[in-house]
Amino acid sequence: MNVPVLGAARSRVEGPEKVTGRVRYTADYAPEDALHAVVVTSTAANARIAEIDERLALEVPSVVTILTHRNAPRVDARKQGPTSTLLFLLQNDVVQFDRQPVAVVIARTLEQAAEAADRIRVSYRAETPQTDLDAAPVAPVETIFGQPGTHARGNPDAPLPAGSVSVRQTYRTPTEHHNPMETHATIARWDSEGLTLWDSTQWAFGVRERMAQVFGIDPSRVRVIAPYVGGAFGSKGTPWSHVALAAMASKVTNRPVKLVVTRPQMFGFVGHRPKTEQRVELAAARDGALIVVKHVCQNETSIADEFVEPCGVFSRDLYAVPNYFMSHRLRRLNVSKPTYQRGPGESTGSFAMESAMDELAYALAIDPLELRLRNYSEVQPNNGKPYSGKCLRECYALAAERFGWSARNPAPRSTVRGRMLVGTGMATASRATHRSGSHARIRIDRAGEVTVAVGTIEQGTGSPTVFAQVAAEILGVPFERVRFLWGDTDLPQAPLAAGSQTAASVGSAVAAAAQALRRSLDELGGSIPNDGLEIVHAEEPPESEEAYATQAFGAHFAEVEVDPDLGTVRVTRFVGAFDGGRILNEKTARSQLLGGVVWGISMALFEQTRYDRRTARIMNANLSEYLVPTNADVPNAELLLVSDDDRHANPIGVRGIGEVGICGSGAAVANAVYHATGVRVRDLPITPEKLLAQA
Amino acid sequence: MNDFTFVKAQTTTGAITAVAREWGARYVAGGTNILDLMKDAVEAPPMLVDINALPLREIEWQQDRFVVGALARMSDVAGDPQLRGAFPAIAIALDESASPQLRNMASIGGNVLQRTRCAYFRDPATPCNKRDPGSGCGAIGGENRRMAVLGTSEHCIATHASDLAVALAAFDARIEVVGTRGTREIPVGEFYRLPGSTPQMETRLAPGELITAVIVPALSYSRRSTYLKVRDRAEYEFALASAAVAVDVANGTIREARVALGGIATVPWRSPEAERALAGAPAERASFERAAEAALTGARGYGENDYKIVLAKRTLVRALEMVTAP
């Protein structure tokens, strides 16, 4: 008793099962008599389907049926609201992007379904697709995360005082696909009770609502089971077309149906981070005090949907600048719907803003870290609210010291190691964190075994471990006696596991439930009734929390080596310090931050979805040519936690850390490349040809 | 993937006979290439003849040549201490290929026959003269960052993918093949065909011929060789540019050199032009730069891959610097 379990660097409970391959992901489930469905996707990006020839496909043994727009049952594929997603459920002959579902083959074996899918010949009446961001039609931006897409404070257009120093540049980030290791997968089964789905999702309850709408049934008749999720990063936040197609296939065949999205299809209809173009204008007094920041952003969206990559949020909410302007614009291309990807807005926005800050530091001849400190904001600069907690100053100091930043010679190309040019760069990490309502059930049995249940999901972040720690800490029981159940809409309701909100949202609900259980036990004098004791708690964030701004912060310092002849870049050192409020588990927290940093390195140097501009066909829809870092590309990163006791964020004092690691880390790498080479690449990723062209 | 017959051959003759009998039948060893292509519907052989049981896995020195059985795995060969010492360029080319898992499976015979990574070749939804003769070349005017700048034609600009074959080209290796008409050896320099107007014809192998060995003749200065591979990330990526070089240097002068380039050409690109420029030249950067200019004479970019002309030159210069460093 009274062993501090919360915060401890505890290995995740499912770790041994995961590394020995015993954990079951959605596609590992195999209901008896299940059929296999394979989606056929479009090869045109702006077309009407002229003809679908199924004859060769039907010759494949064990094919049960083939669904196309000609015979698919009519369902409700419409958007539920402006930020919802149009589903492509074979309701008409319109094709709007490469790899849109156009048919579904259902067979008794996966191999035969796949072969039949290959044999389907679809011909199109194709028109030239729109692939040019500058020429594409503009779509309206209503809101970003419920806030205005355009925002100004002070007088951003006032003439600049004499002697001020400006930076005006445009930064670009490419289309990026999430590519979790586990591809999307759904198993659907209809019976007299309704629809049961096993789905790889970040939000079982969201899947339930959407499928109830699509099939016109009450949500209570839909049960969604979300087993272990092998990574998601936003791509599994809301259900895409394949979930409904699996359910449709099951309905038509009256059998359970398993549908696994293939890797090439992962580049098709399951979302991506949109291409962005960001114009950043900064002006500062000679002493480095920012006078004005403007951040004008546009990103691609699809023909049918509007998704805003809210790049401006990063600059809006970070530095103390009296005059500010931010805007967002959408351009419609023949691409699938973009969606949230780890650090939406703040990852891409931080690349632009923190690169521009680095450029400003050079223009002013002020150390880049010193420039950030001179513009440090003690309150949230956009709304003036106090922060629930902010230890960014400490992050800067600690990381800079561990990195040895003060010894830096700021001159580009000033440091050489053998043949290599060595550069160092830094950037600020910042990410708004959220909290939503969540329910939790907690039960203690006569023997003192505790079961905590919330219908959240486990996507590799450590939820089952961390929430058991929360309950164990509050109840004062050993960690080993607490079991966490998740991943089922039959369990208490949980919010979308995204936006760095799960620890705060589910954690607060579990804490409140555990506290209620503890009080009940205390009232009983500590004795547990024979049939145990159970508490169900519904936790909603009180309005009082809105008095504070909650953001996670950090400081990134990167060292790179650049081969000046060959243009290759390797990250050789990385130090980051992060403030995420109270840390629930030092080990899983550090893993989250490391994952974020690796994503930042990846964004800076590797990731890019490449389209054929003539056809809008994606030409690197595989993990050989869509590059992500290998272990050899990731240095031993030193990641430090600067914890404070955040009394205002939420009852357990956490600010989410799932995304702050990617925010700014790409810019730190880009700034290091500039320091190494004197070449400023404003168009990610930083590939050898861009350095060779300018060197 | 199409239905196909799977036959396990017990003897070389049995394998050749099986493939000769079935039109379109293919040999399979490690399967790291053919199975990929079948899954992507690029190839659809009616029969696969598994040759893994054939006695072709030996690696041995025979007097003045190194003989590598066609079924030796890439990792077997890369790990051979004698080969590492005698032909560093070959060992490094293998080390830098693919991933450990793939190197444990992929055979040497399969490696030299691996198909291009050209995205258009690998995507049946797009035009490709190599996959579908007469359909056009999608890469010209399309995504061509990884495509070739040497040996191209208006019909095909696909880059040859093998690292190993580049090193083999530098050492005048020969490919031993056996078919229904007997055994023969084909020099690597003649083994690959330029795409010309028939990019679907990639090698001089006759239908049904089976590679049984790769033979590397001894070279007095082969120890002074290296392979340099340049790519975006540190591991597990095909070359943007590569160079296999060997030099015979005495008193600061290059007596003779071998140069082959990879990642930039439609076939493993031996460069006699660079070798001539180096022969008799002082072992210094200026000579290397002249050799690089000579090697890339006639190179042609297609837009996104223009950078490869500069990158290939610098890769060659660097490789020569590495191998001549004291």
Boltz contact constraints between the chains, C-beta under 6 A:
constraints:
  - contact:
      token1: [A, 43]
      token2: [B, 125]
      max_distance: 6.0
  - contact:
      token1: [A, 115]
      token2: [B, 1]
      max_distance: 6.0
  - contact:
      token1: [A, 118]
      token2: [B, 41]
      max_distance: 6.0
  - contact:
      token1: [A, 565]
      token2: [B, 314]
      max_distance: 6.0
  - contact:
      token1: [A, 565]
      token2: [B, 318]
      max_distance: 6.0
  - contact:
      token1: [A, 566]
      token2: [B, 230]
      max_distance: 6.0
  - contact:
      token1: [A, 566]
      token2: [B, 314]
      max_distance: 6.0
  - contact:
      token1: [A, 606]
      token2: [B, 233]
      max_distance: 6.0
  - contact:
      token1: [A, 610]
      token2: [B, 143]
      max_distance: 6.0
  - contact:
      token1: [A, 612]
      token2: [B, 142]
      max_distance: 6.0
  - contact:
      token1: [A, 612]
      token2: [B, 143]
      max_distance: 6.0
  - contact:
      token1: [A, 619]
      token2: [B, 119]
      max_distance: 6.0
  - contact:
      token1: [A, 619]
      token2: [B, 143]
      max_distance: 6.0
  - contact:
      token1: [A, 627]
      token2: [B, 232]
      max_distance: 6.0
  - contact:
      token1: [A, 627]
      token2: [B, 233]
      max_distance: 6.0
  - contact:
      token1: [A, 630]
      token2: [B, 233]
      max_distance: 6.0
  - contact:
      token1: [A, 630]
      token2: [B, 235]
      max_distance: 6.0
  - contact:
      token1: [A, 630]
      token2: [B, 236]
      max_distance: 6.0
  - contact:
      token1: [A, 632]
      token2: [B, 234]
      max_distance: 6.0
  - contact:
      token1: [A, 632]
      token2: [B, 235]
      max_distance: 6.0
  - contact:
      token1: [A, 633]
      token2: [B, 233]
      max_distance: 6.0
  - contact:
      token1: [A, 633]
      token2: [B, 234]
      max_distance: 6.0
  - contact:
      token1: [A, 687]
      token2: [B, 232]
      max_distance: 6.0
  - contact:
      token1: [A, 689]
      token2: [B, 307]
      max_distance: 6.0
  - contact:
      token1: [A, 692]
      token2: [B, 307]
      max_distance: 6.0
  - contact:
      token1: [A, 692]
      token2: [B, 310]
      max_distance: 6.0
